Amino acid sequence: MQLFLDKYLSITVYFLNFSEVILINVAGIMRENNFKDFISLNVEENIWDHFYTVAPLVVIGTKEGDVYDLSPKHMVTPIGFSNYIAFVCTPRHKTYHNVKKENSFTVSFIRPSQILLSSLSAIPRCEENHYVKNIVENIPTIPTSKKDNIFIADSYVLFECTLFKIIDGFDSYSIITGKINTAFVHKDYKIFSEVDQQKHVYDNSLLAYIAQGRFADIKETLSYPYPKDFQP
C-alpha cells in the first residue's frame, strides 16, 4: 500500500509539474506572438509620422501689439470636465509669446467648410514666407465680447480664455492651459436631449484633423456603448 501511495504521489507530482511546464510554454508563445503583426518604432526619433491619429482642429487667436495672430492647432484638449482647455505650442512660434505677454487667447472650433481658412492662418509660420504679412486681415473674423481679440467668423464654438499656466520642458514644446471665461455655441450645434443626436451630427458635421496632414468631415456617428451606471 505504501509503495502504491508513493508511486501515486510521484505520478501526480509529475503530471502537475508537466502541466505547469505546458502552461508556462503556452504563455511564452502567447507573449512572443502578441506583436507578430506590429512593426517596432524607434522612440529615439519622431514616431508620430508613422501612423494616423484623430484630433480636433481649432484656431487659436492672440493679440500681437496692435494686430492679431491666428494659428491652427490640433494638439488641443479639455482639462477634465471643468472649464479649462490646453493646447501644445512652442517658443518658436509667436502664439506662445503672445499668450505669455497678453495672458489671454481665443479658441475657434471651425467647421469642415472652413478648412482652407485654417490653412491660410498658418501662412505666417512658413519658413520662406512669400505671402503678404497681413494675411489675418484677409480672413473673415469677428471680435470677442470685450473687443480685445478675434475669432474665426462662422465657427461653431467660441472660447475666450485667460492664461492659467504654461508647462515647459517637453523638449522644445510646451503645454499652454487656459481658463474658459466666456463660451458660445452656434444654435445649430447646441445639444438638446430631445433631438436625435445621430441626425444632429449628420446635419451639422464636425471637422477632424487626421495627423499628419489629412482631415475628415464627420457625419456618421454611433452611440458609445457605456457600461450600465457608468459615471464619467
C-alpha positions in Angstrom: 0.0 0.0 0.0 2.8 2.4 0.9 4.5 1.6 -2.4 1.3 2.3 -4.3 0.8 5.6 -2.5 4.4 6.6 -3.1 4.1 5.8 -6.8 0.7 7.6 -7.0 2.0 10.7 -5.4 5.1 10.6 -7.6 3.0 10.3 -10.8 0.6 13.1 -9.5 3.5 15.5 -8.9 5.0 14.6 -12.3 1.7 15.5 -14.1 1.3 18.7 -12.1 4.8 19.7 -13.0 4.2 18.7 -16.6 1.1 20.8 -16.8 2.9 23.8 -15.3 5.6 23.5 -17.9 2.9 23.4 -20.6 1.2 26.5 -19.2 4.4 28.3 -18.9 5.3 27.4 -22.5 1.9 28.4 -23.8 2.2 31.7 -22.0 5.6 32.2 -23.5 4.3 31.5 -27.0 1.4 33.9 -26.5 3.8 36.6 -25.4 6.0 36.0 -28.4 3.1 36.3 -30.7 1.5 39.4 -29.2 3.5 41.7 -31.5 3.9 39.5 -34.6 1.8 41.9 -36.7 3.5 45.0 -35.4 6.5 47.0 -36.5 8.8 48.3 -33.8 9.3 52.0 -34.0 12.5 53.9 -33.0 11.5 56.0 -30.0 14.7 58.0 -30.3 13.1 59.6 -33.3 9.7 61.2 -34.1 7.2 58.3 -34.0 4.1 60.3 -34.9 4.6 60.3 -38.7 4.3 56.5 -38.9 0.6 56.2 -38.2 -2.6 58.2 -38.2 -4.4 59.6 -35.2 -7.7 61.6 -34.9 -7.8 65.1 -33.3 -9.9 68.2 -33.3 -8.8 71.2 -35.3 -9.1 74.7 -33.8 -7.7 78.1 -34.5 -6.0 80.0 -31.6 -6.3 83.8 -31.7 -3.8 86.0 -29.9 -3.2 89.8 -29.7 0.2 90.9 -31.1 0.8 94.5 -30.4 -1.8 96.5 -32.4 -2.8 93.5 -34.6 -3.9 89.9 -34.1 -2.4 86.5 -34.9 -4.2 83.3 -35.8 -2.7 79.8 -35.5 -4.3 76.4 -36.3 -3.8 73.7 -33.6 -4.7 70.0 -33.4 -3.0 69.1 -30.2 -5.8 70.5 -28.1 -7.9 69.1 -25.3 -10.3 70.0 -22.4 -8.7 69.6 -19.0 -11.2 67.4 -17.2 -14.8 68.4 -17.1 -14.2 71.9 -15.6 -13.9 74.9 -17.9 -10.2 74.6 -18.7 -8.6 73.9 -22.1 -5.0 73.2 -23.2 -3.0 73.1 -26.4 0.5 72.4 -27.4 2.8 75.2 -28.7 6.4 76.1 -28.8 8.5 79.1 -28.0 9.5 79.1 -31.7 6.0 80.4 -32.6 4.5 83.9 -32.0 1.4 82.3 -30.4 3.5 81.2 -27.3 4.9 84.7 -26.7 1.6 86.5 -27.4 -0.2 84.4 -24.8 2.6 84.8 -22.3 2.5 88.6 -22.8 -1.2 89.2 -23.0 -2.3 86.4 -20.6 -5.2 85.5 -22.9 -6.2 83.7 -26.1 -9.3 82.7 -28.1 -10.3 79.3 -29.4 -12.4 78.9 -32.6 -13.8 75.5 -33.4 -14.1 75.7 -37.2 -16.5 73.8 -39.5 -15.4 71.4 -42.2 -16.2 74.1 -44.8 -13.6 76.4 -43.2 -10.6 74.1 -43.6 -9.0 76.5 -46.1 -9.2 79.3 -43.5 -7.2 77.3 -41.0 -4.6 76.7 -43.7 -4.4 80.4 -44.5 -3.9 81.2 -40.8 -0.8 79.0 -40.9 0.9 81.0 -43.7 2.8 83.4 -41.4 4.6 80.3 -40.0 6.0 79.3 -43.4 9.8 79.5 -43.3 10.1 81.2 -46.6 7.1 83.4 -46.5 6.4 84.9 -49.9 2.9 85.8 -48.9 1.5 89.1 -47.5 2.3 89.5 -43.9 -1.2 90.8 -43.1 -2.9 87.6 -44.1 -5.1 87.7 -40.9 -6.7 90.9 -42.3 -8.0 88.8 -45.3 -9.5 86.1 -43.1 -13.2 86.6 -42.0 -13.1 87.3 -38.3 -15.3 88.7 -35.6 -14.3 90.5 -32.4 -14.6 88.9 -28.9 -17.3 90.1 -26.5 -14.7 92.5 -25.0 -13.3 93.6 -28.4 -9.8 92.7 -27.3 -9.2 89.7 -29.6 -10.7 87.9 -32.6 -12.5 84.6 -33.6 -12.8 83.0 -37.0 -16.2 84.1 -38.2 -18.8 81.3 -38.6 -17.0 78.9 -36.2 -19.5 76.7 -34.3 -17.9 77.0 -30.8 -16.0 80.1 -29.5 -14.0 80.4 -26.3 -12.5 83.4 -24.6 -9.7 82.3 -22.3 -7.3 83.7 -19.8 -3.9 82.0 -19.3 -3.9 79.6 -16.5 -0.3 78.2 -16.7 2.3 77.3 -19.2 4.1 74.0 -18.7 7.5 74.0 -20.5 10.0 71.2 -20.8 8.6 68.7 -23.4 11.8 69.0 -25.4 11.1 72.1 -27.5 7.4 72.1 -26.9 5.1 73.4 -24.1 1.5 73.0 -23.0 -0.5 76.2 -22.7 -3.5 75.9 -20.4 -6.3 78.4 -20.1 -9.5 79.1 -18.1 -12.5 79.5 -20.3 -14.2 82.7 -19.2 -16.7 83.1 -22.0 -18.1 80.4 -24.3 -20.6 80.5 -27.2 -22.0 77.6 -29.3 -23.9 78.1 -32.5 -27.6 77.4 -32.2 -27.4 74.6 -34.9 -24.7 72.8 -32.9 -26.2 73.1 -29.4 -27.1 69.7 -28.0 -30.7 69.2 -26.8 -31.8 65.9 -25.3 -35.0 65.7 -27.3 -33.1 66.0 -30.6 -31.9 62.8 -32.5 -28.2 63.0 -31.9 -27.2 60.9 -34.9 -29.2 63.2 -37.2 -28.0 66.2 -35.4 -24.3 65.4 -36.2 -25.2 64.4 -39.7 -26.9 67.7 -40.4 -24.2 69.7 -38.6 -21.0 67.8 -39.4 -17.7 68.1 -37.4 -14.2 68.7 -38.5 -11.4 66.2 -37.5 -7.7 66.5 -38.2 -6.1 63.2 -39.2 -2.5 63.6 -38.2 -0.4 64.0 -40.1 -1.7 66.2 -42.9 -5.3 64.9 -43.6 -8.7 65.9 -42.4 -12.2 64.4 -42.3 -15.8 65.8 -42.5 -17.6 63.7 -39.8 -21.2 63.0 -40.4 -21.8 59.4 -39.5 -21.6 58.7 -35.7 -22.8 56.0 -33.3 -23.7 56.0 -29.6 -20.8 54.9 -27.4 -21.5 51.6 -25.5 -21.0 52.8 -22.0 -21.4 50.2 -19.2 -24.6 50.4 -17.1 -24.4 53.1 -14.5 -21.1 54.4 -15.8 -20.2 57.8 -14.4 -17.6 59.9 -16.3 
